[in-house]
């Protein structure tokens, strides 16, 4: 199974931006539908964005549409999440995974606070 290492999180003020990265343990991430998920304290994983493996079609949860962008670089075996206009409610641990999910990584913490 693939596993993932996420990076790029941090603490920002409302309205700020972050770019998250996620690299898979083995080559071949381009063959899978891939998604970014987030988990706030005491809540289940929430799907945030996803991308299909072949035609690059994307989908987003309504709360992040127009603010977040998912992309992938298959040559680098890496998936990205560009997050703009961040809001306090975006605070969570962000993880990436295939769809359906394989082994979860530790994720990267995003905190949006003034």
Secondary structure, DSSP 4 states (H G I P E B T S, - for coil): ---EEEE--EEE-TT--EEEEEEESSS-GGGS-EEEEEE-TTS--EEEEEE-SSS--EEE-GGGTTTEEEEEEGGGTEEEEEE-S--GGG-EEEEEEESS--S----EEEEE--
